[in-house]
């Protein structure tokens, strides 16, 4: 399971059926009567019985939430520090960030993108299209994004984003439309992602929340489940062995804590555990095979999540896999079967059906729902990755000849840096209102929260070093015993095209 294009193929009929489901699954501005409020004076251990987490695909913080302070100004939220795009709010007068673009003297076709003294500066800009061609977040691109001139340096110049996107667009066969890489400087706003902006503004987010490692999806998802990739900088290859590292579900099973993995059944609507397993990242681990053979009842379709939430039957820990196979994971488009594909609005609308089933259901009173992303997707972010703890002192084991760090080495060549910043929304009756965390953390902090609540040990040194996320909550006086009743329906009417920008 990886970023391969085949995994994200969706049929037009399947896509339309999902949109129909979205329209029928409670996106209206209604809220059921809240359950009896929990008592005041609680703790994490006495208050929270359900931790739910979902990581969508390939978005940076600036790409999604860079405009958040402007949204606050427009809708009357109190301003507070948040390290978003510097041009917002517009009253602050900041200049949009930029990256050097391709010298037009070296035009495509015929030339690679060339960065020199004649390069135009490409500023951040607002997308009109809700679909965009795929930049790469892989090992080489992530490091060149970090420092174009010296990718192995510890000095983050953050000036290679446009070049890597342009280079990839020109070398892909057939090439992408955006051969100058400008798409990486785009962002969405509160009109595009109105559901997410509302939740992030009323509940909690963070401006120092990072992916675990400077590379693409599969290793970051290994960290999300096991707090290590055991040396993998890439997805597992044909001759790779499965990871032997324990995953969080192994610890929970040993401790007698209930858990489930919810998986979209894909375009073929498969519902057996054996089929759903093929869409789950647990297949990268030896314990995944144990789950399939001994606990197949814990791998269920994502529709079961809505049923479990509505009936108050959620497990202690619920992990929702992204609906990648039907294009609802918010991943940018590549060679999908039916382009233009993968509107961020369609993905957000799908997520809203899951979140609303908790917000409007009997499990609300003792649940935490964490929405984040696996990695930055190659999109620009103006905050540098942070130094991090090596999980197990295992260096990269699968770099290819000529990769960054194979010719020369440096501080970013080991698993001692995070990746780039990610969007984060923490929704719960206990979430502090309009809260922004500034504590540096990566997505393995979700594991730390689970470990803290259910008294299981850390998986590696990486999750052991994370915050436990309790700063997001007020258990003594829960702020949201009654959830908000005016949560907006996610907009789905934005245009979706790939052949031009913005």
C-alpha positions in Angstrom: 0.0 0.0 0.0 1.6 3.3 -1.0 1.2 6.4 -3.2 1.0 4.3 -6.3 -1.4 5.7 -8.8 -3.3 2.4 -9.1 -4.5 2.6 -5.5 -6.4 5.8 -6.1 -8.3 4.8 -9.2 -12.0 5.4 -8.9 -14.8 5.0 -11.3 -17.2 7.8 -12.2 -20.1 5.8 -10.9 -18.4 5.1 -7.6 -17.5 8.8 -7.2 -21.1 9.9 -7.9 -22.5 7.3 -5.5 -20.3 8.7 -2.8 -21.4 12.2 -3.5 -25.0 10.9 -3.3 -24.1 9.3 0.1 -22.7 12.6 1.3 -25.9 14.3 0.4 -27.9 11.8 2.4 -25.7 11.3 5.4 -26.7 14.2 7.6 -24.7 17.2 6.3 -27.6 19.5 7.0 -27.3 22.2 9.8 -29.0 20.1 12.4 -27.9 18.6 15.6 -29.6 15.9 17.6 -30.3 16.4 21.3 -27.1 16.0 23.2 -26.6 13.2 25.7 -26.4 13.8 29.4 -23.3 15.9 30.0 -20.4 14.2 31.8 -19.6 15.3 35.3 -17.1 18.1 35.8 -13.7 17.6 37.5 -12.6 14.7 35.2 -9.3 13.6 33.8 -8.3 12.1 30.5 -8.6 8.6 32.0 -12.1 9.2 33.5 -13.5 11.3 30.7 -12.4 9.8 27.4 -13.5 6.4 26.3 -13.1 6.7 22.5 -10.2 8.0 20.6 -10.8 8.2 16.8 -8.1 9.2 14.3 -8.1 9.7 10.6 -5.2 10.9 8.5 -6.1 12.1 5.0 -3.6 12.6 2.3 -0.8 15.0 1.3 -1.6 18.5 2.5 0.6 21.1 4.2 -0.6 23.5 6.9 -0.2 26.6 4.6 -1.9 24.8 1.8 -5.1 24.3 3.9 -5.0 26.6 6.9 -2.7 29.4 5.9 -5.7 31.7 5.6 -7.2 30.8 9.0 -6.6 34.2 10.7 -8.4 36.0 7.9 -11.3 33.7 8.4 -11.3 34.7 12.1 -11.3 38.3 11.1 -14.1 37.8 8.6 -16.4 35.9 11.0 -15.7 37.6 14.3 -13.5 35.1 16.1 -11.0 36.6 18.5 -7.6 37.0 17.0 -4.6 35.1 18.5 -1.2 34.1 17.4 -1.2 31.5 14.6 1.7 31.1 12.2 -0.2 31.0 8.9 0.6 32.6 5.6 2.0 36.0 6.5 -0.3 38.0 4.2 -3.3 37.1 6.5 -5.1 38.8 8.0 -4.7 41.4 5.2 -4.9 44.1 7.9 -1.5 43.0 9.1 0.1 43.9 5.8 2.4 40.9 5.4 3.9 40.0 2.1 2.9 36.7 0.4 5.8 34.2 0.6 7.4 33.1 -2.6 9.8 30.6 -4.2 12.2 31.0 -7.1 10.6 29.7 -10.3 12.0 28.3 -13.6 14.0 30.7 -15.7 11.8 31.2 -18.8 15.0 31.0 -21.0 15.0 27.3 -20.3 11.5 26.4 -21.5 9.7 23.1 -21.7 10.0 21.0 -23.8 13.7 20.7 -24.2 14.9 21.9 -20.8 14.6 21.0 -17.2 13.5 23.7 -14.8 16.5 26.0 -14.1 16.8 28.2 -11.0 19.2 31.1 -11.5 19.4 34.9 -11.2 16.8 35.2 -13.9 14.2 33.1 -12.1 10.9 34.8 -11.4 9.6 34.6 -7.9 6.4 32.6 -7.6 4.1 34.0 -4.8 1.5 32.1 -2.9 -1.9 32.4 -4.4 -5.5 31.3 -3.9 -6.7 28.3 -5.9 -9.9 28.5 -7.9 -9.9 24.9 -8.8 -10.6 22.3 -6.1 -8.4 19.8 -7.9 -4.7 20.2 -8.6 -2.0 18.0 -10.2 0.1 16.0 -7.8 3.5 17.3 -6.6 5.8 14.7 -5.0 6.7 14.6 -1.3 9.2 11.8 -1.7 12.6 11.6 -0.1 14.5 13.6 -2.8 11.9 16.2 -3.3 11.4 16.7 0.5 15.1 17.3 0.9 15.4 19.7 -2.1 12.4 21.6 -0.8 14.2 22.0 2.5 17.3 23.5 0.9 17.7 23.7 -2.9 21.4 24.3 -2.9 22.3 21.8 -0.1 19.6 19.3 0.6 21.6 17.5 3.3 22.2 20.7 5.3 20.5 21.5 8.6 19.8 25.0 7.3 16.3 25.2 6.0 16.0 27.7 3.1 12.7 26.3 2.0 13.4 27.4 -1.6 13.1 24.2 -3.6 9.3 23.6 -3.7 8.7 25.1 -7.2 11.7 23.5 -8.7 10.9 20.0 -7.5 7.3 20.3 -8.8 8.4 21.6 -12.1 11.2 19.0 -12.5 8.7 16.2 -11.8 6.1 17.6 -14.1 8.6 17.8 -17.0 10.0 14.3 -16.5 6.7 12.5 -16.0 5.5 10.7 -19.2 3.2 12.2 -20.3 4.1 15.5 -18.7 1.8 17.4 -16.4 0.1 20.7 -17.5 1.9 22.7 -14.8 5.5 22.3 -16.1 6.6 25.3 -14.1 5.7 23.9 -10.7 3.6 26.9 -9.7 0.8 24.7 -8.2 2.8 24.1 -5.0 2.4 27.7 -3.9 -1.4 27.6 -3.9 -3.7 27.6 -0.9 -7.4 27.1 -0.1 -9.5 29.3 2.1 -12.5 29.3 4.4 -14.9 29.5 1.5 -13.4 26.4 -0.1 -13.0 24.3 3.1 -15.8 25.9 5.1 -16.5 22.7 7.2 -12.8 22.4 8.2 -12.4 26.1 8.9 -15.4 26.2 11.1 -14.2 23.2 13.2 -10.6 24.4 13.4 -11.9 27.8 14.6 -14.4 26.6 17.2 -12.4 23.6 18.5 -8.6 23.2 18.2 -5.7 23.2 15.8 -2.0 23.6 15.9 0.6 25.6 14.0 3.5 23.3 15.0 2.1 19.9 14.0 4.4 17.9 11.6 4.6 14.7 9.7 7.1 12.3 11.3 9.6 12.0 8.5 10.9 13.9 5.4 9.5 11.6 2.8 6.3 10.3 1.2 3.1 8.6 2.4 4.1 5.0 3.3 6.9 5.7 5.8 4.8 8.4 7.4 1.9 6.0 7.8 4.3 3.4 9.3 5.1 6.0 11.9 1.5 6.7 12.5 0.9 3.1 13.4 4.2 2.1 14.9 6.2 5.3 15.6 8.9 4.0 13.2 9.5 2.9 9.6 12.4 0.6 10.7 14.7 2.4 8.2 12.3 2.7 5.3 12.4 6.0 3.4 10.2 4.5 0.6 7.2 2.1 0.4 7.9 -1.6 0.7 9.2 -3.1 -2.5 8.7 -6.5 -4.0 11.7 -7.9 -2.2 11.0 -6.1 1.1 10.2 -8.0 4.2 7.3 -6.8 6.4 8.0 -4.6 9.4 8.4 -6.5 12.6 7.8 -3.4 14.8 4.8 -3.7 17.0 1.9 -1.5 16.1 -0.5 0.3 18.4 -3.3 -2.3 17.9 -0.9 -5.0 19.1 -0.4 -3.2 22.4 -4.1 -2.5 22.7 -5.0 -6.1 22.1 -2.6 -7.3 24.8 -4.0 -4.7 27.2 -7.6 -5.7 26.6 -8.5 -2.3 25.0 -11.1 -2.5 22.2 -10.2 -1.3 18.7 -11.3 -1.4 15.1 -9.9 -0.4 11.8 -12.5 1.1 9.4 -11.7 0.8 5.7 -13.6 2.1 2.7 -14.6 -0.9 0.5 -13.3 0.6 -2.7 -14.9 0.8 -6.1 -15.8 -2.9 -6.0 -17.6 -2.5 -2.7 -15.8 -5.4 -1.1 -16.7 -6.0 2.6 -14.7 -9.1 3.7 -11.8 -8.6 6.0 -9.5 -10.2 3.5 -10.5 -7.6 0.9 -10.5 -4.6 3.2 -7.1 -5.6 4.4 -5.7 -4.8 0.9 -6.7 -1.1 1.4 -5.2 -0.9 4.9 -1.7 0.2 5.8 -1.5 -2.6 8.5 -0.5 -4.9 5.6 3.0 -3.4 5.9 3.5 -5.1 9.3 3.8 -8.7 10.3 1.2 -8.0 13.0 -1.2 -7.1 10.2 -1.2 -10.8 9.2 -2.0 -11.6 12.8 -5.0 -9.3 12.8 -6.2 -10.8 9.6 -6.0 -14.4 10.9 -6.9 -13.9 14.5 -9.0 -10.7 14.7 -10.7 -10.3 11.3 -13.8 -8.9 13.0 -11.8 -5.8 13.8 -11.4 -4.9 10.1 -14.7 -3.5 8.9 -16.1 -1.2 6.2 -16.1 2.6 7.0 -19.9 2.6 6.8 -19.8 0.6 10.0 -18.1 3.5 11.7 -21.2 5.7 11.2 -23.4 2.8 12.5 -21.2 2.3 15.5 -21.2 6.0 16.3 -24.9 6.4 15.9 -25.6 3.4 18.2 -23.0 4.3 20.8 -20.9 1.2 20.0 -17.5 2.7 19.1 -14.5 0.8 20.3 -12.0 2.5 22.6 -9.7 3.2 19.7 -11.0 3.7 16.1 -8.7 4.1 13.2 -10.2 5.2 9.9 -8.2 4.5 6.7 -8.4 7.2 4.0 -10.9 6.4 1.2 -8.1 6.6 -1.4 -9.5 4.0 -3.8 -12.5 6.2 -4.6 -10.7 9.5 -4.7 -12.0 10.9 -1.4 -8.7 11.2 0.5 -8.0 14.8 -0.6 -4.8 13.6 -2.4 -4.0 15.8 -5.4 -4.7 14.2 -8.8 -2.2 12.2 -10.8 -3.2 9.6 -13.4 -6.6 8.8 -12.1 -8.9 6.9 -14.4 -11.5 9.6 -14.6 -9.8 13.1 -14.4 -10.3 15.6 -13.2 -10.3 13.8 -10.0 -10.1 14.2 -6.3 -11.7 17.5 -5.3 -10.7 18.6 -1.8 -14.3 19.6 -1.3 -15.6 16.1 -2.1 -13.0 14.6 0.3 -13.9 17.1 3.1 -17.7 16.3 2.6 -16.9 12.6 3.0 -15.0 13.3 6.2 -17.9 15.4 7.5 -20.2 12.3 7.4 -17.8 10.5 9.7 -17.2 13.4 12.1 -20.9 14.4 12.2 -21.9 10.9 13.1 -19.9 11.4 16.3 -20.8 15.0 17.0 -24.5 14.3 16.6 -24.5 10.9 18.3 -24.5 9.2 21.7 -20.7 8.7 21.7 -20.1 12.5 21.7 -20.0 12.7 25.5 -16.8 10.7 25.8 -15.0 10.8 22.5 -12.0 12.6 20.9 -11.9 12.8 17.0 -8.5 13.7 15.6 -8.3 14.7 11.9 -4.9 15.2 10.3 -2.9 14.3 7.2 -0.1 11.8 6.6 2.4 14.2 5.0 2.6 17.5 3.2 2.3 16.3 -0.4 5.0 18.6 -1.8 3.0 21.7 -1.1 4.7 24.8 0.2 5.0 25.6 3.9 6.9 28.4 5.3 7.9 26.7 8.6 10.9 24.4 8.6 10.8 20.8 9.7 12.0 20.3 13.3 14.7 18.2 15.0 13.2 15.0 16.3 14.2 11.9 18.2 15.3 8.9 16.2 12.8 6.1 17.0 15.3 3.2 17.0 18.7 4.5 15.7 18.1 2.7 12.4 19.3 4.9 9.4 17.6 4.8 6.0 18.0 1.3 4.5 16.4 1.6 1.1 17.7 4.7 -0.6 18.3 4.3 -4.3 21.6 5.0 -6.1 22.0 8.8 -6.6 19.4 9.7 -4.0 19.9 12.7 -1.7 22.2 11.4 1.1 23.8 8.7 -1.0 26.5 11.0 -2.5 27.0 13.2 0.5 25.6 13.1 4.0 24.3 15.6 6.6 21.9 16.2 9.4 18.8 15.5 7.4 20.0 12.1 6.2 18.7 10.2 9.2 15.3 10.0 10.9 16.1 12.8 13.2 13.9 15.5 11.6 10.2 15.7 11.2 8.6 16.3 7.9 6.6 19.5 7.1 3.7 20.9 8.9 0.2 19.4 8.5 -3.4 20.5 9.1 -4.9 19.3 12.4 -8.4 19.5 13.9 -9.2 18.1 17.4 -12.9 17.8 18.0 -14.3 16.7 21.4 -16.6 17.9 24.1 -13.4 18.5 26.1 -11.6 20.5 23.4 -10.8 24.0 24.5 -12.7 26.6 22.4 -10.8 28.4 19.6 -7.5 26.8 20.7 -4.2 26.9 18.9 -1.3 24.7 20.1 2.2 25.9 19.5 3.9 22.8 20.9 6.2 21.1 18.4 4.8 17.6 17.8 4.4 15.1 15.0 1.6 12.6 14.3 3.0 10.0 16.7 1.6 12.3 19.4 -1.7 10.6 18.6 -0.1 7.3 19.7 1.2 9.1 22.9 -2.4 10.2 23.6 -3.7 6.6 23.2 -0.9 5.2 25.3 -1.5 7.8 28.1 -5.2 7.2 28.2 -5.1 3.4 28.1 -1.9 2.9 30.0 0.2 1.1 27.4 3.9 1.6 26.8 5.5 3.7 24.2 6.3 1.9 20.9 9.6 3.7 20.3 11.6 6.6 21.4 9.8 8.8 19.0 6.3 8.5 20.4 7.8 8.5 23.9 9.2 12.0 23.3 5.9 13.5 22.1 3.4 15.6 24.0 0.4 13.6 25.1 -2.0 16.2 23.6 -3.8 16.8 26.9 -3.1 20.5 26.4 -5.9 20.6 23.8 -8.5 19.7 26.5 -10.3 20.9 29.6 -11.5 17.9 31.4 -12.5 19.8 34.6 -15.1 21.9 32.7 -15.8 20.5 29.3 -16.4 23.4 26.9 -18.6 21.5 24.4 -20.9 19.2 26.4 -23.5 20.5 23.9 -21.9 20.5 20.5 -22.4 23.4 18.2 -25.7 23.3 16.3 -24.7 25.5 13.3 -21.9 23.4 11.8 -21.9 24.2 8.1 -22.5 21.8 5.2 -19.3 21.4 3.3 -19.3 23.2 0.0 -19.0 20.9 -3.0 -19.7 23.3 -5.9 -16.2 24.5 -6.6 -14.8 23.9 -10.1 -12.4 20.9 -10.6 -9.9 21.2 -13.5 -6.2 20.4 -14.0 -5.3 22.1 -17.2 -4.5 25.5 -15.9 -4.0 27.6 -12.7 -5.3 29.1 -10.5 
